[in-house]
Amino acid sequence: MKILFITDNFPPEVNAPATRTYEHCKVWVQKGIDVTVITCVPNFPKGKIFDGYKNKIYQKEYIDGIKVIRVWTYIAANEGFVRRTIDYVSFGFSAVIAGIFQKADIIIATSPQFFSAFAGNCISFFKRKPWIFEVRDIWPESIASVGGLNPQSISYKILEFIELRLYKKAKLIIVVTQAFKKRLIERKQDATKIRVFTNGSNLNLFYPRVKNQKLLSELNLKNKIVFAYFGTIGMAHKMDFIVDTFSKVKNPDFHLLILGEGAKKSEILQQIQDQNIKNISFYDFVTKEEVPDYISVIDFAIVNLRKSITFTTVIPSKIFEFAAMGKPILLGVDGQAREIIETANCGLFYEPENQKDLLEKINLIASNIELQNLLIAGCRKLAIEYNREKIANEMLECIMQLKG
């Protein structure tokens, strides 16, 4: 079977869509599936092309048996609505042109952004092959939730019209949370063609390990109780709240390690400088292979999103990686993500954007050894349940049934 996968992000980029697509495709290739990925040159989130790549019309490489075709796009940083939209649209059209010439039995296109899905739909039309819409984020609703788009605007209405048409055209819709499925059903989508395959963690890369002492010294974190935020520093993540909260932490041994990139990075760095906050360290993001070493040196992870009804439907993928490495989680995301960590008992929930609640949970989790041990055991339970290889195999079975 030949699978053609359309995605705007792919390694060496290290964000959640790139990681999920790569790890699923790698498992499928090992099962004997012929997988071709159409993507752009790596540039997320800074909008700067990674070393070793050029923004050509067409280029091909192989990554762990996956055929990767990179097409030309207008490159923009992960900030600013207009330039990003041009970026997304240009990728959609370039992907269509490249995809028409690729052999495929099944076409899969993943969001965010859904111009990738637009490309999948168009390629499906020209090749007369079924396509699957993998919904990782509900656009344009999620853009509006962070103030990036007015729900009453013409732009929003146009994007919503495209979104609903894509749902109807897809042979199968794969979503990453049960809440997404419920939301689509509420919007009159066919429940019989919606399947849920959550995110998970690569247990071959993320597993409990001793602290990397060399790295701990390099980061000047010896004898510190280390909290961490790793990931995108964007509009949705409300990092100014986290930084402001840590400026009020009284214990001199508590330290926050931030590792990330994104549209709000410069603002957060300025905030740390303006407030002269000494218990926060901020570093650029590292490669996926280096991330486990950085997770090894922390004691607790913080996963945070701004307070919004929209975000009660999401499950941040980083919770699975932290859990796989046995790091208890402080979660500032209500809804399904909260249900998952409380069911597994692998972390503590705090109300999003509630500083008093977060400060209380920081002190509680750091001072109670018995609680820490219970949460670490819960992390192991969660990691086993959300094993990404298992999820990839289950998703492949679903795809093969569609082809059959």
N, C-alpha and C positions, 0 to 999 in steps of 0.2 A: 504494500500500500504506500502511496505517495501523499504526504501531507505538505501543503504549502501554508506557511505561517507568516502573517503580516503583523509586525510590531514596530513601533517607533523607537523602542529601547531594547538594547541587547548588549551583552558583554563585549568589551571590557567595562561598560557602564555597570554600576552596582546598585541601582535603585530597584525597588520591589518588582516592577513589571519585567525588567531585564532578567533578574534572577529567576523568577517563576518560569518565564518562557524557556530560558536556557536549561534549567534543571529538568523540566518536563521533556523538552526535546531530546536531551541527552539520554534519558531513560528510554524514550521511544526508539531512538537509534539503536540502543543496545538490544532492543526487542526485535530488530530487523526491519524497522520502518524507515523508509526513505524520506528524510525531512529536509525541506528547503525553507530557510527563513529570509524574508525580505525586510530589510531595515535600513537605517541611514548610518552615516559615519558617526562614531561615538562622540558626543559633545555635551551630554547632560551632566550637571545642571548649569554649567557656566556659559554654555554656548560657544565653547572653545574646542576645536577639533583635537582629539587625543593625538599624542605623538605616534608617528608611524602611519597615519591615515591622511588622505586628501579627499576633499569633497568632489569626487568625480561623478560623471553621469552614471557609470556602472562599474562595479568591481566585485570580485568574488574571492572568498576564502573559505577554509574549512576549520571549524572549531569542534573538537571531540566528535568528529564524524558528521556534524551538522553542516550542510551546505549553506553558507551565509552570503547573500547578495546584498550589497550596500548601494543605495541609489542616491542621486543628488537631491538635496533639499536646501531651502533657505534656512540658514542656521541662526537661531536666536537663543539667548539665555532664557532660563525658566522664570521670566518675569515680564510683565507688560502684556496686556491682552492682545493688542493689534499685531505686534511682531510675532508672538507665539502662534496666533491664528494663521498668519502667513506661513510660518514654519510647518504647522500641522497640515494645512491644505496642500502645500507643495509636496510634502511626503506622500499624501494620499494619491495625488496624480502620478508621481514618479513610480509609486508602488504598483499602480494599475498597469502602466506601460511595461514594467519589468515582469509583472505577474502573468500577463497574457501569454508570454513566451515560455513559461515554466510548466512542466508536466505535473498534474495533480489529480488525485482522486477526491480529496477533501481539502477545502480551504478554511483556515481558522484566522480570524482577525481579532486582536485584543485591544481593549481600551484600558486606561485613558490614553489618549484622546480618540474620539470616535471617527475621525477621518481615516484612521486605519481600518475601521469597520466599513466605512464608505468604499475603501479600496477593495476589501474582501467581497463586498456585494457586487461591485462592478466586474471583478475578475470572474466571479461565479456566473454572472450573466453572459459574459463573452465565452467562457469555457463550458457552460452548461453543466457545471459541477456544483454540488451542495456546499454551502458555507456555514460556518459556526461563528456566532458572535460571543466572544468571551468578555463579559462585563466585569471589569475590575473596579469601576467607579461609575456612578450614575451621572452622566453629563446631560444637559448643562446644569442640572440641579446643584451639583457639588461646587461649581464655579460661583454660582449665586450665593451659596452658603458662606463663602469667605469674602463676599463683597466685590468679587471680580466681574459681576454681570448683574444688571437689573432684571429681575424676573418679568417686569412689565415692558421691557424694551423689545423692539423689533428683532434685534439680534438674537435675543433669548428665544423668541417665538420661532424664528427660523431654525435655530439649532434643535429645539425641541421637536419640531416637525420632522427634521431629518432623523433624529433619534428614534422616534416612534415608527417611522417607515423602515428603519433598519431592523428593529425588533421583528416586525412582521415579515420581512423578506428572509431573515435567517431561518435555516432549517432547524437549528438547535441553538438555544441560548444557554451559555454556561456562566454562572455567577459564583462569586467567592464567599457569599454569606447567605444564610436563610432569610435574613432581613431584606436583602436585595431581591430575592425571589418574591417575598411577600409584597414588596413595593411595586414590582413589575405587574404582579397579578392585580393589585389595586388599580393599576393604570390600564387594565383591560387586556393584558397580554395573555397569550395561551399558556396556561399552567402546565400542560402536558409536554411542552417542548422546552421547559426550563429545568436545568440540572444544577446542583450545587457541588462544587469542588473547591474547598477552602484552600487558603495558603497553608504552608507548613514549613518545616525546617529540614535541611540537608544534614542528616545525622552522621554522615561521613566527614563533614567539615565542622559541624557544631556539636560538641560533646564536652562534658565536664573535664577540666584539666587544671593543673596547678597554676598558680599565678606566675606569669612571666616576670621574673625578678629583674631582669635586665631592662625590660620596658618600664617596669614600675619605677626604677631609679631614673631612667631618662625623662619620665613624666613628672618627677619630683613628687611622687604620691606614696612613698614609703611611710608607714605608720598612720596613714589616713584611712578613714572610712569613706569609700568612693561610691558616689552615685553617678549615674551616667545617662546622657541622652545621645544616642547615635542615630543619624539619619538626616532627612531633608529639613532645612531651615526655611520653611515657606509660609505662605499666608495662613494655611490651615493649622499650623503647629503651635501657634501662640507661645513662642519661646520667650517673648518679653515677660510673660507671666512667670515662667520657670526661673528666669534670671532674677527677676525682682524678688521672688520668694526666697531664693538662696542668699540674696543680700541680707535677709533678715534671720538667717540661721545663726543661732548663738554658739553652738559647739564648734570650737576651732579645729577639731579633728575631722569635721564633715567637709567633703570637697565634691564639687560637681565637675565632671569631665564631659565636655561637649565635643563630638566628632561629627562634622557634617558640612554640607554646602547647601546653598539655596538663595532664593530671591531676597530673604530677610537677613542674610548673614551679616552684611555691613552694618545694618541697624543694630543687631544684637551685639556685635563687637563694640560699636559706639556706646551702647548702653552700659556695657561692662566697664568701659573706660570712664565714662561720665560719672558713674556711681562709685568708681574706684573699688570694685568688688574683688577681693583677694582670694576668695574660696572657689573660684571658677577658672578652669583652663579650657581653652578653645583651640581645636586643631582641625586642619583640613581633613576631609574624608580620605580613607586609604583603600587599597584594593580589597576585593572580597576575601582573598586568601589571608590577608593580614588582620581582618576584623576579629577572628577568634582570639588572637593574642591580646587585642585591646579589651575584648569582653572578659578575658581571663583575669585582668587586673582590677576589675570593678567588684563591688559588693552587691549593689542594687541597681536595677535599671528603671528609668523613668520613661513612660510612653504617654505622650500628651497630644491632645487636639483641642482646638477652640470649642467653646460651648455652643453646640448647634444640634438641632433635631436631626439634620442630615447625617451627622457623624455617629449617631446611635446605630446606624446600619452597617458601619464599617468594622473590620477587624484588622488593625495594623499588623503587617506581616512580621515586624521586628519582635513581637512578643514571642513568637515561636523560636526564634534564634536565641533570645535571651534564656528562655525556658530550657532549651536543649542543652545549654551550658550551665544550667543549675543556678541561674541568677534570679532571685525573687524580684517581682515587678511592682512598681507603683504606677497604677493606671489611672490616667485622667481622661478616660473615654467611656461614656455611659453606653448602655444598650447591649448589643450582642458581644462585644469585646469584654465587657464587664462580666457577663454571664459565663463566658469561657474561663476566665481566670479564677472566678469565684467557685465554679464547679470543680475545677482541677485543684483549687486551693494553692495557687502558685504565686499569689500576689495580693496586694491591698488596693482597693479602689478609693480614689478621692474625687470629690465633686469637681468637674472641670472649672477652672478659673476661680476656685475657692481657696484662697491663700491660707486661711486658718486651718482648713481641713488638711491641706497638703503638708503644712508644717507639723501638724499633729502626727500624721502618718510617717513622716520622715523620722521623727523622734521615736515613735513606737517600733518601727521595723528595725531600727539600728540598735535599740536597747534590749530587745527581747530575744534571747538566744533560742529559747524553745520555739517561739514563733518562726524564727528564721529556718530552723530545721524542718518544721512542718511545711513551710513554703518551698524549700528545696526539694523535698519529697514530691510535692505537687508538681514542680517543674518537670521532674522525670516522667510523671504520669502524662502530662500534657505533650511532652516531646514524642512519646511512643504513639499516642493517639493521632498526632498531626505529623506523621512521618511523610515527608514530601515524596519520596519514592513510591510509597504505597498509594498516595493520592494520584500521582502521575499514572500509575498502572490502572487505577480505577477509571480515570478519565479516558485513557486509551481504549479500554473495553467499551465505553460509551460511544466513542468515535467509530470504532470498528462495527458496532451494532448499527450505527447510522449508515455506514457504507454498505453493510450487508442488506 
